[in-house]
Amino acid sequence: MNALIEQFQQIRRHPWLGHALLGILVLILLNGLLNLGSANSQMSQLNGQLQANRERLLLITRQTQWPGRDKAVSSVLAQLQGRLWRAPTPAVAQATVQDRLNLLVRRLQLTSPVVRVGNLQAIKGLKIRWVKARLSFIFNAAKFPGLLAKLLKQNPQIVIEDLQFSNQPRARASLGLIFYFRP
């Protein structure tokens, strides 16, 4: 307590010290006021954004077309799901891919075909799984457009991931294929 009284006495003896402390106090107050103004403008800007979001949501909820949109979305979803292959287990998925590719090879009478089917893969949290396959054969320019047409017309759909050609020892083509499955 004596130290505080002594400090006040020194301020009385040296008026410039009192003025300096008063200046520091004024600067601290001004800084606080500026920060308060900045925070106030940020809050008012956030309030404006929230009001705009609220108005947008109110407009959306007032629209009467939602049941029709729901039906349209459901029909598109059903069409897209119809393009996915179905298999209850990974082994059935691999067997389905193998059978479908063997059937295509026989129908198109491809020369020296090699069919390799990968494992069923999935991303955690998604309900879509896929099997990658590779179909290699001796390239025949007359049969190739028919093969591509058959692959693209498949229902459920087959996605062509890549196409590779090689000349060793004979001209061979290799197609990377993806079969998407739903659970």
N, C-alpha and C positions, 0 to 999 in steps of 0.2 A: 504494500500500500504506500509505503514511504517512497518507493521508486517512482510510482505514478505521480505523486505530488511533486517530486523533484523534476519530473519531465515537464509538468505544467508550468513550473516556475521558470524553466529554461525557455519555454515558448514565450512567456511574458517578457523575459529579458531580451530575447532575440525575435523581434516581430517578423523578420523575413522567414523564420522557421515556421511560424504559424501560417503565413501566406502560402508557403510551399505545401504544407499539409492540406490546407484548404484547396489548393489547386489539384493535388492528387485526388482528393475526395470528389471534386467536381468532375475530373476525368473518369473516375470509376462510375459515377452516376450517369454521365453521358454515354459511356460504353454500354451500361445496362439498358438505357433507354433505346439506343440503336439496336441492340440485340432483341429487345422486346418488340420493336417495330418490325424487324425482319421476321421474327417468329409470327407476329400478327399477320403479315402479308402471306407467309407460307400457309398459315391456317385458313385464311380467306380463300387462297387459291385452291387448297384441298377441298374446302367447303363447296366451291364452285364446281369442281370436278364431280364431287359426290352428288350434287344437285342435278348435274347433267346426266349422270348414270341413272339416277332415280327417274328422271323424266323419260329417258330412253326405255327403261324397264316398264314404266307405266304405259307407254305407247305399245310396246310389244304385248303386254298382257291384255290390252284393249282390242287387239286384233281378233277377228272371229274366224280366220281361216285355219287355225291350228288343227282342228280335227281333220280337215282335208289334207293338210301338209303331213300329218302323222300317217295317213293312209298312203300318201305318195312315197314317203320315206320307207314305210314298211314294205311296199311293193318293190322298190329298188333294192332294199336289203335282201328280200327273198330272191330276187334275180341274181344278185351277187353271190349269195350263199349257194344258189343252184350251180354256180360255176366251180364250186369247191368240191373236191373229192371227199368221200366219206370212208372212214375206217375206224373200227373200235380200238384196235391195238396197233403198235408199230409194225409187228410182223405182217398183219393183214395189209397195212399200207404198202409195205415193200412188195408183197406178193401181188397186189393190185397193179402197181407200177410195172413190175416185171411182166405180168400177163398182158397188159395193154400194149406194151412195147413189142412183145413177141408176136402178138396178133397183127400189129401194124407191119412188122417185118415180113410175116408170111403173106399178108395181103398184097404188099407192094413188091414182093419177091426181090428183096435187097440182097446183094451179093456179099458174102463173108461178113455178116453182121456180128457185132459184139455189143452186148447190152450190159452195162454196169449200173447197179442201183445202190444208192447210198442209204444211210440210216435216216430214220425219221428225226427231224430236228424241230425245235420250238423255242420261242422266246418266253421266258417266265412272265406271267401276267397277261399274255395275249392268248386268244383262243384259236389261233391259226398255227398249223404245223405244216411242214413241207418235207418232201423227199426230192433230192436231186438225183438225176440219172444222166448217163452219157450213152448215146447211141452212135456207134462208129460203123462204117460200111464202105465198100468200094464205090467211089463216086460214079454215077451214071447220070449224065445230063438229061436224059429223057425221063428218068424216074424221079429226079430231084424235085421238080415243081409239084408233082403229085404228092410226094411225101410231105412237103411244107404245107400244102393245102389240107391234107388229112390231119396234120398236127394242129393247125389253126382252127379247124372245124370241130375238134373234139369237144364233147360236152359230157362231163365236166372238163374244164379248160386245162390245156397244157401250155406252159410258158416256155418259150425258147430263150434260153439265157445267153448262149453263144454258139457260134458256128466256126469250125476250124477246118482247114484243108491242108493236106500234106501230099507230097509226091513220092514218098518212100515206102515200099518199093513200087507201089502203084498209087494212082490218085485215090486218096481216101478222104472222106468227109466225116466230121465228128460233130454231133449236136449235143450241147449241154441243155438239159431240160429240167424244168421244175414243176412238180405236181403239188398243189396246195391242198391241204386237208383241213377239215373242221372236225372237232371232236364228236 
